[in-house]
Every structure is written in C-alpha cells, then in structure tokens.
C-alpha cells in the first residue's frame, strides 16, 4: 500500500521546518550575545582606561538590550509547541485504519 501525503500535511511539515530553522537561528544569536556579554564584562572589570571602560560598557548595554528584545520575541517556541501538539493529536490515516480492524 502506498502512502500519500495530503497537501495540509505537506504545508504543516513545511511550516514546522521553517519554524525550527528560525528558532535555531534565534537561539544561536542569543548564544552569541550571551558569550559576547560575558567576555565584555570580563574585559570591563580588567580595563583601567576610563575611555575604554565607557566603550565596553556601551557594548555590554547593547548586548543586554538585544538579549532582552530577542527573549521577548520567542513566541516562535509557542508556535512550534502548538504545531507539535496538533501533529500528535491528529490521528493519521494508518491509526484510523487500525482502529477499524479491532
């Protein structure tokens, strides 16, 4: 028996793949921001030149602002969870056929 994928399943899989790529990208960017903020905070503590300390402080503030913004935009994870929950709640063609045989 051949298995055919309905157009809605294909669209859902495509949407799921796009969400996953987007979430991975956001998480990688947040990881970069966290690492940069930590490295800059260490540099800030060790720096003795007032002008350089001001510059490093501005970098840290920029990283913190970007992290705050990115963390507020993580509604994508909620969207991903909703799609995954819908995926497992919807019976497949094979599951409905198996129920008929019982």
C-alpha positions in Angstrom: 0.0 0.0 0.0 1.5 3.4 -0.9 1.3 6.3 1.4 0.2 9.7 0.1 0.8 12.9 1.9 -2.1 15.3 1.9 -1.5 18.9 0.9 -2.3 20.0 4.5 0.3 17.6 6.0 2.9 18.9 3.5 2.1 22.5 4.4 2.3 21.7 8.1 5.7 20.0 7.7 6.9 22.9 5.7 5.7 25.3 8.4 7.3 23.2 11.1 10.6 23.1 9.3 10.6 26.9 8.8 9.8 27.4 12.5 12.6 25.1 13.6 15.2 26.9 11.4 14.0 30.3 12.7 14.2 29.1 16.3 17.6 27.6 15.8 18.8 30.9 14.3 17.4 32.9 17.2 19.0 30.6 19.8 22.3 30.8 18.1 22.2 34.6 18.0 21.2 34.6 21.7 24.1 32.3 22.5 26.4 34.7 20.7 25.0 37.7 22.6 25.5 35.9 25.9 29.1 34.9 25.2 29.9 38.4 24.0 28.3 40.0 27.0 30.3 37.7 29.4 33.5 38.3 27.6 33.0 42.1 27.5 32.1 42.1 31.2 35.4 40.4 32.0 37.2 43.0 29.8 35.3 45.8 31.6 36.4 44.6 35.0 40.1 44.3 33.9 40.2 47.6 32.0 41.8 50.6 33.6 41.4 53.2 30.9 38.3 55.3 31.5 37.5 55.8 27.8 37.8 52.1 27.0 35.6 51.3 30.0 32.9 53.6 28.6 33.1 51.9 25.2 33.0 48.4 26.8 30.1 49.4 29.0 28.2 50.6 25.9 28.9 47.2 24.3 27.5 45.4 27.3 24.4 47.6 27.4 23.9 46.8 23.6 24.2 43.1 24.2 21.7 43.3 27.1 19.2 45.3 25.1 19.5 42.8 22.2 19.1 39.8 24.6 16.0 41.4 26.2 14.5 42.1 22.8 15.2 38.6 21.5 13.8 36.9 24.6 10.6 38.8 24.2 10.3 37.7 20.6 10.5 34.0 21.4 6.8 33.5 20.7 8.0 31.2 17.9 8.7 28.5 20.5 5.0 28.7 21.5 4.0 28.4 17.8 6.3 25.3 17.5 4.8 23.7 20.5 1.3 24.3 19.2 2.2 22.7 15.8 3.8 19.7 17.5 0.8 19.2 19.8 -1.6 19.4 16.8 0.6 16.9 15.0 0.3 14.3 17.7 -3.4 15.0 18.4 -4.5 14.4 14.8 -4.8 10.7 14.0 -3.0 9.6 10.8 -4.7 7.5 8.1 -2.9 4.4 9.4 -4.2 4.9 13.0 -7.8 5.3 11.9 -7.5 2.1 9.8 -6.0 0.2 12.7 -9.0 1.2 14.8 -11.4 -0.2 12.2 -9.7 -3.6 12.3 -10.2 -4.1 16.0 
